[in-house]
Amino acid sequence: MSAGWRTLLLRIGDRCAEYGGSADHKEHIETCYGVLSREYEHSRDAIFEFLLQCTEQLPHKIPFFGVLIGLINLENEDFSKAIVDTTQANLEDALHNENRDRIRILLRFLSGLMCSKVVVPSSIIETFETLLSSAVTILDDETGNPSWQPRADFYVYCILASLPWAGPELFEQVPDEFERVLFGIQSYISIRRHFDDIAFSVFETDEGHSPNKKDFMEDLWERIQALSRNGWKVKSVPKPHLPFEAQLVAGKSHRLSPISCPPPTPSQSSSEMLKGQEKHEADMKYPQRLRRLHIFPMNKAENMQPVDRFVVEECILDVLLFFNGCRKECAFYLVSLPVSYRYEYLMAETIFSQLLLLPNPPFKPIYYTLVIIDLCKALPGAFPSVVVGAVHALFDRISNMDMECRTRLILWFSHHLSNFQFIWPWQEWSYVKDLPKWAPQRVFVQEVLEREVRLSYFEKIKQSIEDAAELEELLPPKAGPNFKFHSDESNESTDGLKLSKELIGLIRGKKSTYDIILWVEEQIIPKNGTEFALDVVSQTLLDMGSKSFTHLVTILERYNKIISKLCPNEEMQLLLMNGVSAYWKNSTQMTAIAIDRMMGYRLISNLAIVKWVFSPANVEQFHVSDRPWEILRNAVSKTYNRISDLRKEIQSLKKGLQVAKEASAKNRKELEEAKSVLEIVEGQPAPAERPGRIRRLESHVKNAEDEERTLEESLEAKGVLLARAHEESKDLLKLLFKSFVDVLTERLPPVSVDGEIPNLRSGDQNVNFAAQNSEAATMEIDNENGADNNSEPNERNTKNAYNVGELEQWCLCTLGYLKSFSRQYANLVKHSNVG
C-alpha cells in the first residue's frame, strides 16, 4: 500500500475517531463518504478491506460504517454486494471455527447493514432462525448433546445481543417474522437448563445467589423483553442512518446466502462422569462473557435502562478486546464511546468484573491495571474518584470475596498505587490494626503493603503511611538476609562458621563443582552428617547470591549440582526449603523466588513443595499470610508450564520433521532423476550428469536423512519427557488435594446427622468445631471482619487450638484456596490436555 493511501486511511480514521457522544454524526459521515468517493476508482480494494477491518475491530462504530456502506451502495451496488457476501462467508467460517467474538460482531454488523438498507430484513430473520434451530437441536437428547448447552446458549445470546441494533428495524419492517423469532427464543429459554455459576462468583455470600436468581441468559432475555415492551427504543445505540434514510431507501437491498451451523458434537458416552467432562469442555470453549460485579449502590451508579447498560457493557468489552495490546488507544476509545450520558461507574464495574473474572480474566491482569491507570489520566476529574469508591466498596466486602479474586485485587491495588506515588487515605483504614491478625481486612492491608515494598523500598512505603502510623505494625520486616553463619564474637569458633568460610574460599578460588562436592564429602559429612552439610552449603550459597536476583540465579546455575548431591530425596528437600525460608524470613519475595528457581533447576520437586507448604508451621499461616500460597501457586503453574512448553516443542518438532521428510524425498528424487539420465559414451551407456553434481546431490540426501533422523530422535525424547511430565502432574494433583483434605478434616466441623452442611460464616451459633479444645469452644463468636468480642485473647492449649472466629477464617481461607486450585487445575487441563 502506498504512503499516500496510508495517509488517506489515517485521515479517515481520524475523522471516524471523532464519532461519539453528542458529535454531529451527519457531518462526519458526509466527510468520510466524500473522501472514500474521491479515492474509490483508484483504491477500491483497499477501501473494501479497510471497511471490513474497521467494522470488526471498531464494533462500537458499526452503525457509522453501516451508513457509509449504505451511501456507497447508492452508487456502487456491486461493491456493497461484495461486502455482504464476504461478511456472510466470514460468519460461516467463524461458526465452523468457533470464533465467538467474530460471530457476535458480524451478526451486529449485518444488523447495521440492514438498518442502512443494504441487507434485506428477512435475511436477518433467516439467519437468526438458523442459529435458533441449531441451538434447539443441541438441547435435544436424541439428535443433539445437552452437555453442549453452552454452545446453544451462545448462539441465542448472539441473537439477543444483536437486537438492540436490529430490533427497531425488524419490528418496523417484518413484525410477524420478528415475533416468530422472539417466540422461538422464549421457547428455548423455557427448555434450557438454568446455569448456576456460584462456583465462579466473586463474592462467596452474595445475596443474589438464591435459587430464583436469573442466570446471564435469563437476565438478558428479560432486558430484551423490557425493550420490546418499550417499543424498541434504545438510547445507547446511535442511529446515524436516520438523517440519510430518504437517500438510503433508494439503494438496492441484498439478500444473504443461507448459513449453516456446525452439527452438534455427539455424546461420547452415557457415563455421567464423561458427560461431566463434556460439559466442562463446553463451558471452557463457550465461557460466559461477563459476570456482572455490582460494586456501587444504585444511587451512585448511572441511572440507565437495563438494555442500555447491556449495550454500554458490550461496547466497553469490545474496546477491551480489540485494543488489548494498545493501552492508550484503549483508554481513548473507552472515554469516547458514542453514548450521550456519563458512564464512568459502569465502566469501572465492567473493567473490575473482567479483572476479577473467574476462572481467569480474558487478558493478563496487568492489561487492566494499565487501562485503569490511563483512564485516571484521561479523566482526571472523574475516574480517579470512581476507582477510589470501587476500592472502598470492595474492601468493605473483602471477607466474602473469593480468595483468588482477593489475591488479584491485592496485586492490582499495589501496582496501581505504585503509579500514583503510593498516595492513599490510609488513615481511613487505620482501624484494621486493632482487628485480629487473621481478619480479612487486616490481612488485605498487610499484603498490599508487602507488595508495595516489593515495588519500591521499605522507607518509601513507611513514609507513605505516615498519616496512619498505626499501620506501621503491618509493614513487612525490613528486607535482609538472616545468615546463620555470620561472623560475630558469639560464634567465631563454631564449626559452621569455619566451614562456611572455607567453602567461600573454595568458590572464590574458582574450584570446580566436583572439587567442592569432594570437599563436602570428606570434610563435613563424616564428622557432622548430611543435614549439617546441607545447612552449611545452602546457607553459604544463598548468602553469596543475596545481593540480587541475578546473583542468586548465577550461584544456583553454577553450583546446583552440589545441592542436588545433598538433596536426593524429599526429606532433604524439605530441609532445604526450611533453610531457604529461615535465611529469607524477612523477605517473602526472595523466599518465593529462591524456591521457584530451585524447582526450575530440579533441586526441589513439586511434590516436596506441596508437602512443605502443608507442613504444620506453614498451615498455621494459611489465613494470615499469602507466603505459603504464593509458593504453592508458583509450583503448580511451573508444573503445567512444563507440559505446555513440551507440547509446543513437540508441535514444532513435528512441523520440522514434516519439512525434513519433504526435503529428503525431494533430494532423493533429484538424485534418482540425475542418475537415470544416460548418454552413450564409446558405445556404452553412462550417466549424463557430471560426477560433481551427483556427489553434491548424494551429500544433500545424506544431510537430509541425518536431519530427519535427528528430529525423530528429538521427538521421541520429548515424547518421553511429556509422558513423565503428565505423570508428575497427576501425582501433584493427587498429593495436593489429599493434603487439602487432610488439613481440612482436622479442623472442619462435622456434617450434622441429617446431612446439613454447617455454615462457616461468622455468626452461625450452630457451628461446632471438633478440632477445638473445650476452652475455645465456649468462646463467643467473632464478628464478620474479625473483631473479637472478648476483651482479652485466650491462650492456645494445643498447636491447632483456635478461637472460634479464627478457626472459621482458617477454614474459609483454606476452602477458598482449594476452590481456586481446583479451577486452576481445570483450566490447565483445558490448555495442556492433562488427563
DANORBEL-V947889 format. One record per backbone hydrogen bond with DSSP energy under -0.5 kcal/mol. CO is the residue of the C=O (numbers start at 1). NH is the residue of the N-H. If there is no record, write none. Layout:
[[CO:NH] [CO:NH]]
This chain:
[[2:6] [3:7] [4:8] [5:9] [6:10] [7:11] [8:12] [9:13] [10:14] [11:15] [12:16] [13:17] [14:18] [15:18] [16:19] [18:20] [20:23] [23:25] [24:28] [25:29] [26:30] [27:31] [28:32] [29:33] [30:34] [31:35] [32:36] [33:37] [34:38] [35:39] [36:40] [37:40] [39:43] [43:47] [44:48] [45:49] [46:50] [47:51] [48:52] [49:53] [50:54] [51:55] [52:56] [53:57] [54:58] [58:61] [59:62] [61:64] [61:65] [62:66] [63:67] [64:68] [65:69] [66:70] [67:71] [68:72] [69:73] [70:74] [71:74] [71:75] [72:75] [72:76] [76:80] [77:81] [78:82] [79:83] [80:84] [81:85] [82:86] [83:87] [84:88] [85:89] [86:90] [87:91] [88:92] [89:93] [90:94] [91:95] [92:96] [93:97] [94:98] [94:99] [98:100] [99:103] [100:104] [101:105] [102:106] [103:107] [104:108] [105:109] [106:110] [107:111] [108:112] [109:113] [110:114] [111:115] [112:116] [113:118] [113:119] [114:117] [118:254] [120:123] [120:124] [121:125] [122:126] [123:127] [124:128] [125:129] [126:130] [127:131] [128:132] [129:133] [130:134] [131:135] [132:136] [133:137] [134:138] [135:139] [136:140] [137:140] [138:145] [140:144] [145:148] [146:149] [148:151] [148:152] [149:153] [150:154] [151:155] [152:156] [153:157] [154:158] [155:159] [156:160] [157:161] [158:162] [159:162] [159:163] [160:163] [160:164] [162:165] [162:166] [163:167] [166:170] [167:171] [168:172] [169:173] [170:174] [174:178] [175:179] [176:180] [177:181] [178:182] [179:183] [180:184] [181:185] [182:186] [183:187] [184:188] [185:189] [186:190] [187:191] [188:191] [188:192] [194:196] [195:197] [197:200] [198:201] [202:402] [203:206] [206:209] [208:210] [210:213] [215:219] [216:220] [217:221] [218:222] [219:223] [220:224] [221:225] [222:226] [223:227] [224:228] [225:229] [226:230] [227:232] [228:231] [232:234] [233:235] [236:238] [239:242] [241:244] [242:245] [244:247] [244:248] [245:249] [247:250] [248:251] [254:120] [264:266] [271:275] [272:276] [273:277] [274:278] [275:279] [276:280] [277:281] [278:282] [279:283] [280:284] [281:285] [282:286] [284:287] [290:292] [292:294] [293:295] [297:300] [297:301] [302:304] [305:309] [306:310] [307:311] [308:312] [309:313] [310:314] [311:315] [312:316] [313:317] [314:318] [315:319] [316:320] [317:321] [318:322] [319:323] [321:324] [323:326] [326:330] [327:331] [328:332] [329:333] [330:334] [331:335] [333:336] [334:337] [337:21] [337:339] [343:347] [344:348] [345:349] [346:350] [347:351] [348:352] [349:353] [350:354] [351:355] [352:356] [354:357] [364:367] [364:368] [365:369] [366:370] [367:371] [368:372] [369:373] [370:374] [371:375] [372:376] [373:377] [374:378] [375:379] [377:380] [379:382] [379:383] [379:384] [382:386] [383:387] [384:388] [385:389] [386:390] [387:391] [388:392] [389:393] [390:394] [391:395] [392:396] [393:397] [394:397] [395:398] [397:400] [398:401] [400:204] [402:406] [403:407] [404:408] [405:409] [406:410] [407:411] [408:412] [409:413] [410:414] [411:415] [412:416] [413:417] [414:418] [415:419] [416:419] [417:420] [417:422] [418:421] [420:423] [424:426] [425:428] [426:429] [427:430] [429:432] [430:433] [431:434] [432:435] [436:439] [439:443] [440:444] [441:445] [442:446] [443:447] [444:448] [445:449] [446:450] [447:451] [448:452] [449:453] [450:454] [451:455] [452:456] [457:461] [458:462] [459:463] [460:464] [461:465] [462:465] [463:466] [465:468] [466:469] [468:471] [469:472] [470:473] [471:474] [472:475] [483:486] [488:491] [489:492] [491:494] [494:498] [495:499] [496:500] [497:501] [498:502] [499:503] [500:504] [501:505] [502:506] [503:507] [504:508] [505:509] [506:511] [507:510] [512:516] [513:517] [514:518] [515:519] [516:520] [517:521] [518:522] [519:523] [519:524] [520:524] [520:525] [521:526] [524:528] [524:529] [525:529] [529:533] [530:534] [531:535] [532:536] [533:537] [534:538] [535:539] [536:540] [537:541] [538:542] [539:543] [540:544] [541:545] [543:546] [545:552] [548:552] [549:553] [550:554] [551:555] [552:556] [553:557] [554:558] [555:559] [556:560] [559:562] [559:563] [560:564] [561:565] [562:566] [563:567] [569:573] [570:574] [571:575] [572:576] [573:577] [574:578] [575:579] [576:580] [577:581] [578:582] [579:583] [580:584] [582:585] [583:482] [584:587] [587:591] [588:592] [589:593] [590:594] [591:595] [592:596] [593:597] [594:598] [595:599] [596:600] [597:601] [598:603] [598:604] [599:602] [605:609] [606:610] [607:611] [608:612] [609:613] [610:614] [612:615] [615:618] [615:619] [616:620] [618:621] [619:622] [621:624] [621:625] [626:630] [627:631] [628:632] [629:633] [630:634] [631:635] [632:636] [633:637] [634:638] [635:639] [636:640] [637:641] [638:642] [639:643] [640:644] [641:645] [642:646] [643:647] [644:648] [645:649] [646:650] [647:651] [648:652] [649:653] [650:654] [651:655] [652:656] [653:657] [654:658] [655:659] [656:660] [657:661] [658:662] [659:663] [660:664] [661:665] [662:666] [663:667] [664:668] [665:669] [666:670] [667:671] [668:672] [669:673] [670:674] [671:675] [672:676] [673:677] [674:689] [676:678] [677:688] [677:689] [679:681] [679:686] [680:682] [681:684] [684:681] [686:679] [690:693] [690:694] [691:695] [692:696] [693:697] [694:698] [695:699] [696:700] [697:701] [698:702] [699:703] [700:704] [701:705] [702:706] [703:707] [704:708] [705:709] [706:710] [707:711] [708:712] [709:713] [710:714] [711:715] [712:716] [713:717] [714:718] [715:719] [716:720] [717:721] [718:722] [719:723] [720:724] [721:725] [722:726] [723:727] [724:728] [725:729] [726:730] [727:731] [728:732] [729:733] [730:734] [731:735] [732:736] [733:737] [734:738] [735:739] [736:740] [737:741] [738:742] [739:743] [740:744] [741:745] [742:746] [743:747] [744:747] [744:748] [752:755] [756:752] [758:760] [761:764] [763:765] [764:767] [767:769] [768:750] [768:770] [769:772] [773:777] [774:778] [775:778] [776:779] [783:786] [786:436] [787:783] [798:801] [800:802] [803:807] [804:808] [805:809] [806:810] [807:811] [808:812] [809:813] [810:814] [811:815] [812:816] [813:817] [814:818] [815:819] [816:820] [817:821] [818:822] [819:823] [820:824] [821:825] [822:826] [823:827] [824:828] [825:829] [826:830] [827:831] [828:832] [829:833]]
